[in-house]
Amino acid sequence: GQASEDVVRAVYIPYQHEVFEDESGNFRGIIADMYADIAADLGLTLKETPLANTSRELYPKSLWTACVHQVSVDAADLCVSTFWETSERRLMADFVTPVFQEGIRLHSPVLEET
């Protein structure tokens, strides 16, 4: 069910330095710290919520899509990680404005004409 108005149910998906567990088992990193700061500024509490097995089973290839599904069925309020906004995920839930973008480039050899 839904959380109280001052509690945000957050599923954390570790990814490199953006979201990771520290030695004390707390989630830290660029993204995790940003959401913690926003919640504190708004007087909200982030409550760690596990990724549901039902969402994992529906989306076994992607923890990120499974998390977005969990938000879409009101079993979580927020996914804390980095995300690619795929069309499938956009159909399930709303996304915040990106805080940074990943530069992806495709390189291929130049083929000589024969």
Summary of the structure (lengths in Angstrom):
residues: 114
radius of gyration: 17.1
end to end distance: 65.9
largest distance: 69.0
contacts: 256
relative contact order: 0.19
helix: 31%
strand: 17%
